[in-house]
């Protein structure tokens, strides 16, 4: 992601991880525009599609070792997901 990573005190499974804010920024820049283009042609937010895409994005980050399992399973979705 090109941003610095930090060690979280509650996570000892990885040497460094990205923050929730960094993950949300990455999702907003790379995934949310695609969701808008594909699922929101009527101009109405598709909160289900947005939430699913963020969950998938977080899971990808976990699989790549950018975030821990704890982060993946405990983060709340960003405001753009309607939550």
C-alpha positions in Angstrom: 0.0 0.0 0.0 3.0 2.3 0.1 2.2 3.5 3.6 4.2 2.8 6.8 3.0 0.0 9.0 2.8 -0.1 12.8 3.0 -2.8 15.3 -0.2 -3.0 17.3 0.1 -3.9 21.0 -2.9 -6.2 20.9 -1.5 -8.2 17.9 1.5 -10.4 18.2 0.9 -12.6 15.2 2.6 -10.2 12.7 5.7 -8.0 12.9 3.8 -5.0 11.4 0.2 -4.3 10.3 -1.6 -1.5 8.5 -4.1 0.5 10.5 -7.9 0.5 10.0 -7.7 4.0 8.6 -5.1 2.9 6.0 -7.2 -0.1 5.1 -10.3 2.1 4.7 -8.4 4.6 2.5 -7.2 1.7 0.3 -10.7 0.4 -0.1 -12.1 3.9 -0.8 -9.5 4.4 -3.5 -9.5 1.0 -5.2 -12.7 -0.9 -4.5 -15.5 1.6 -3.7 -15.3 3.2 -7.2 -15.9 -0.2 -8.8 -18.8 -0.9 -6.5 -20.3 2.5 -7.4 -19.9 1.8 -11.1 -21.2 -1.7 -11.1 -23.9 -1.6 -8.4 -25.1 1.9 -8.1 -26.1 2.9 -11.6 -29.4 4.3 -10.3 -27.4 6.7 -8.0 -28.6 5.0 -4.8 -25.9 3.5 -2.5 -25.9 -0.3 -2.4 -24.9 -0.7 1.2 -25.0 -4.5 1.0 -22.5 -4.5 -2.0 -20.3 -2.0 -0.2 -20.2 -4.0 3.0 -19.5 -7.2 1.2 -16.7 -5.6 -0.8 -15.1 -4.2 2.4 -15.3 -7.6 4.1 -13.7 -9.2 1.0 -11.0 -6.5 1.0 -10.2 -7.0 4.6 -10.0 -10.7 4.1 -7.6 -10.2 1.2 -5.5 -8.0 3.4 -5.5 -10.7 6.1 -4.5 -13.4 3.6 -1.7 -11.2 2.3 -0.4 -10.7 5.9 -1.1 -6.9 5.9 -3.6 -7.2 8.8 -4.1 -9.8 11.5 -7.0 -12.2 11.9 -8.1 -10.1 14.9 -8.2 -6.9 12.8 -10.1 -8.7 10.0 -12.7 -10.1 12.3 -13.1 -7.2 14.7 -13.0 -4.0 12.6 -16.3 -2.3 11.9 -17.2 -1.3 8.3 -16.5 2.3 7.2 -19.3 4.9 7.2 -19.7 4.5 3.4 -21.2 1.0 4.1 -24.1 2.6 5.9 -23.1 1.4 9.4 
